[in-house]
Amino acid sequence: MKSTSWEKYWGSEEKLDHWKVPEPEVIDFIKEVKEIHSTASVLDLGCGLGRHSIAFAEEGFDVQAVDFSKEALEQLDDIGKKNDLQIQIRIGDYRSTLYENESFEIVLSYNVLYHGSRDEFQNSIKKCYNYLKPNGIFMFTCVTRDDDKYGNGKMKAPHTYLSENSVHPGDIHYFSSEEDLNEMLCMFKAISLSRKEHEWIYKGEKRFSSYWVVVARK
């Protein structure tokens, strides 16, 4: 597995504090799914430092954590072992087929799948669908077209930009509409879409963040 600029990013101490805190919507999601699948198998796809993997494992779930960054996974592995958490780690690219069909009751992919083209995004959604067992639950997030990064940087394709206005500059982002997401999720039985928005500071300036929180049932 080749090294990327994400290795440097995750290895930078000043970047870590925020990425160690699980997002409120994921904590709420864990509480909800625990009532249905109290000891389910969970895939955290593109886990980064593993903040959500840890949150699931602390609630008794059997977690598989996948990321492209060896640096991030080493930090997660260390935390998991120190706290006796059931987290299996794996280095891998989320765009590749990493598991057999129907391997998990729950798949989470937070701020990951929209990095790249629309076709890559849709293919990744299909892979997550395949990873799920019947009635499995898929949660992911992706940026809306109201986000400040939309239209920023070089346009690579419709609604697709190579953005420098990002916590990890140089990433390609695909920005979705509600209609667009419903089309890409058409194989799922039930879909819930909500928007989360807030301001954040980047290089001393306020930025506006707008993203979809998607929960879908196979």
Summary of the structure (lengths in Angstrom):
residues: 218
radius of gyration: 16.6
end to end distance: 31.6
largest distance: 46.6
contacts: 681
relative contact order: 0.13
helix: 30%
strand: 34%
